[in-house]
Amino acid sequence: MSIEDAIRSAVAQEVAPLKEEIDQLKSKVDPDELVMLKRRDLAEIFGVTQPTITNLLNRQDFPVFREVGVRVPKHLLKKWIEDHTEWIKENVPDLKKIHAI
């Protein structure tokens, strides 16, 4: 075995556990959940007008991320919907669209 082969083998042995750890982390994070929704996305999802979206974004309990404009993390929106189904029933005319997110 050449020195190059020995080095490759040693590096492969050291890197293998790291690859496994990376693969495990990747399986825990759904890239679709990292999506940040904009105002127009929210209006489309909820089937409401921009003034209704403005009211929603101004709620203290609504998960808005304002550091890069007005964005709503998709995974937090889903949680908020679960926690506020009464508001959704009263203010969203077409609930079927919400199930698509």
C-alpha positions as CSV (number, residue, x, y, z in Angstrom):
1,M,0.0,0.0,0.0
2,S,1.4,3.4,-1.0
3,I,1.6,6.3,1.4
4,E,-1.2,8.0,-0.6
5,D,-3.5,5.0,-0.1
6,A,-2.7,4.9,3.6
7,I,-3.5,8.6,3.9
8,R,-6.8,8.2,2.0
9,S,-7.7,5.2,4.2
10,A,-6.9,7.1,7.4
11,V,-8.9,10.2,6.3
12,A,-11.8,8.1,5.2
13,Q,-11.9,6.4,8.7
14,E,-11.9,9.8,10.4
15,V,-14.5,11.3,8.1
16,A,-17.0,8.4,8.2
17,P,-18.4,9.3,11.6
18,L,-18.8,12.9,10.6
19,K,-20.7,11.9,7.5
20,E,-23.0,9.8,9.5
21,E,-23.7,12.7,11.9
22,I,-24.3,15.0,9.0
23,D,-26.8,12.6,7.5
24,Q,-28.6,12.2,10.8
25,L,-28.9,16.0,11.1
26,K,-30.2,16.3,7.6
27,S,-32.9,13.8,8.3
28,K,-34.1,15.8,11.3
29,V,-34.5,19.1,9.3
30,D,-37.2,19.3,6.7
31,P,-36.0,22.0,4.2
32,D,-39.6,22.7,3.4
33,E,-40.1,23.8,7.0
34,L,-37.4,26.5,6.7
35,V,-39.4,28.5,4.3
36,M,-40.2,32.1,5.1
37,L,-43.6,33.3,3.9
38,K,-44.3,36.8,2.6
39,R,-47.5,38.9,2.9
40,R,-48.7,37.7,-0.5
41,D,-48.1,34.1,0.4
42,L,-50.2,34.5,3.6
43,A,-53.0,36.2,1.6
44,E,-53.0,33.3,-0.8
45,I,-52.9,30.6,1.8
46,F,-55.6,32.2,3.9
47,G,-57.6,33.5,1.0
48,V,-58.0,36.9,2.5
49,T,-57.3,40.5,1.6
50,Q,-54.1,42.5,2.4
51,P,-55.9,44.5,5.2
52,T,-56.7,41.2,6.9
53,I,-53.1,40.1,6.6
54,T,-52.0,43.4,8.1
55,N,-54.3,42.8,11.1
56,L,-52.9,39.3,11.4
57,L,-49.3,40.5,11.2
58,N,-49.9,43.1,13.9
59,R,-51.2,40.6,16.4
60,Q,-48.9,40.1,19.4
61,D,-49.2,36.4,19.2
62,F,-48.5,36.0,15.5
63,P,-45.0,34.7,14.6
64,V,-43.5,37.5,12.5
65,F,-39.8,37.8,11.7
66,R,-39.1,41.4,10.9
67,E,-35.3,41.4,10.7
68,V,-35.3,41.0,6.9
69,G,-38.7,42.6,6.1
70,V,-42.0,41.0,7.1
71,R,-41.6,37.2,6.9
72,V,-43.4,34.4,8.7
73,P,-41.5,31.1,9.3
74,K,-43.7,28.3,7.8
75,H,-43.2,25.9,10.7
76,L,-44.3,28.6,13.2
77,L,-47.3,29.5,11.0
78,K,-48.4,25.9,11.2
79,K,-48.0,25.9,15.0
80,W,-49.9,29.2,15.3
81,I,-52.8,27.8,13.2
82,E,-53.0,24.7,15.4
83,D,-53.1,27.0,18.5
84,H,-55.6,29.5,17.0
85,T,-58.2,27.4,15.1
86,E,-61.1,29.5,16.4
87,W,-59.6,32.7,14.8
88,I,-59.0,30.7,11.6
89,K,-62.6,29.5,11.5
90,E,-63.9,33.0,12.0
91,N,-61.6,34.8,9.6
92,V,-60.7,32.4,6.8
93,P,-63.3,31.7,4.2
94,D,-61.6,28.6,2.5
95,L,-60.0,26.3,5.0
96,K,-58.9,23.8,2.3
97,K,-56.1,26.1,1.2
98,I,-54.5,26.0,4.6
99,H,-54.1,22.2,4.4
100,A,-51.9,22.7,1.4
101,I,-49.1,24.5,3.4
